[in-house]
C-alpha cells in the first residue's frame, strides 16, 4: 500500500519466496483470506504469485 492506495495493477513478486512461504500452510496449501486478512484483490495476486513460484520450482507443490 502506498499513500493509502494500492498500486494498480497489484503485483506480488513470485521470486520473494520467504513472503510466499508465510502464506502457505505446512501441507503446502494457500492460506485463505480469513486467516491472512487480505482483501480479495490482494489474495488473487498472492495466489497467482504462489502458483507461478510452484511452476518455476521455487516452492514445492506439497508440504514436507
N, C-alpha and C positions, 0 to 999 in steps of 0.2 A: 504494500500500500504506500503510495507516495502522495503527500499533502492531502490525506483523507480520501483519495480516489484511487481506484485500481487502474493500472495501465491497461490499455486496450491494444491488441488482444492480450489477455492474461497468459503468461508463459512461465512454465516451471521447467528448469533445466534438467533434462534426463541424465546428465552426467554428474549431477550432485547426488551421489549415492548415499551419503550419510543422511541427508534430509529424507530421501525416499525410503530408507530402511526404517526410519521412525514412523512412517506412515503405513507400514505393513506389520502384520502380527507375526507370531512365531511360526505359524504354518505357511507364511508367505502370502496370505490374503491381504487385499487392500482394505484398510480400516475405513469404516463408514463415516458419514457426515456427523452423526450424533456423537461419536467418540472424538473426532478431530475438531469439531466446532467450525468447520469451513463452510463457506457459502457454496451454493450449487455450482457456480462458475469455477470457483477455486477447486472444488472437488473433481470436476471434469478435467481440469488442467492437470491435477495431480495424478488422476487415473491414467491419462494419456501418457504422462511422463514415465510412470511406473511400467506401463506396457512397452514403451519404447526401450526403456532400460533393460527389460527382460529379453527383448528380441536381440539387443546388442550384447547380451550376455554379461551385463554389468550387475544385474540382480538375478537371483535364482527364481525359477517358476514355483518351486515348492520349498518349504522350510527345511531346516536342518534337523 
